[in-house]
């Protein structure tokens, strides 16, 4: 990731989102990283771990779709995110 400042956002839930976020945190220490947990994620571990809880523990800011639609230079990874992302709403 060279050039302009990049923003990386992981959207989703459970272990797959946690593992991806963990990798991004280690690999891109200087990047601006955001988390977009599913609305149904209440921050409490159940039979699956909470992505929201993990992001908060790692001090990764929680965001929302409306905020993301305004971000330039965004790398968005959707891992079991519960909403359909409207690609046309993102700025280019």
N, C-alpha and C positions, 0 to 999 in steps of 0.2 A: 504494500500500500504506500505508494509514493505520491508526491505532489500535494494537492489540497488536502486539508484535514478531513479525514473520513470518520463517519459515525457507523458503528456496528450495533445492530439491534437483533436480539434473539427473541422471537415470539413463540410462545407455546406452553408446554406443560411437561411435568414428570421428568423421568430420568433422561430422556433424550435431550431435552432443552437444558437440563442441568449439566450434562456432560459437554455439550457444545459450548455453553457459557463458560464453563471451567477451562476449556481449551482456549477460547478466545482471550480470557483474562491472562493466561500464561503466555500466549503467543504474541499478543498485541498490547503490551504494557502501557504504551503511550496513546493508544486509541481512545476515543470517547465511546464508551460502551453503555448501552441501554438494555433494559429488559421489558418485555411486554407479556406478562402472564395472562392466561385466560381469566376472564371475569369470574369463573367458577372456582378459581384457586383462592382459597381463604387464608393461605399462609400457614396452614397446619398440615403436618405430615400425616398421611393415612397409609393405606397399603401401597401407595405411591408417594414419593417425596414431593414436597411442595416446591415448585420452581420459584414462586414469589418469596418464600422463606429463604431459599438459597441466595437469591439475588440481594435481598436485604442484608443477609449475613455478610455477603461479600462487598457490601456498600456500592452496589450497582443501582443507579437511579431507575425507578419504575416509571414508565411512560404510558401514553395512550395513543390510539390510532390517529386521532385528530392532530396531535402534536407531530407524529411521524410524517403525516402527509405534507408537512411544511419543511421537512429537512432535506437539504441538498447533500450530495455525496454520501448517501445512505446505502449501507449494505444490510439488507433485511433477510434474516433466515427464519422461515416459518416451520416450526417443528411441532406438529399437532396443535397448531393454533385453531381455536374454535370458530373464528369468523372468516368469511371470505374477504380477502384483501382486494380492494378496488384499485387496480394498478393505475388507472387513469387519474386517480386523485393525488398521486405522488408527483412532486415537482421534479423537473429534470435538470 
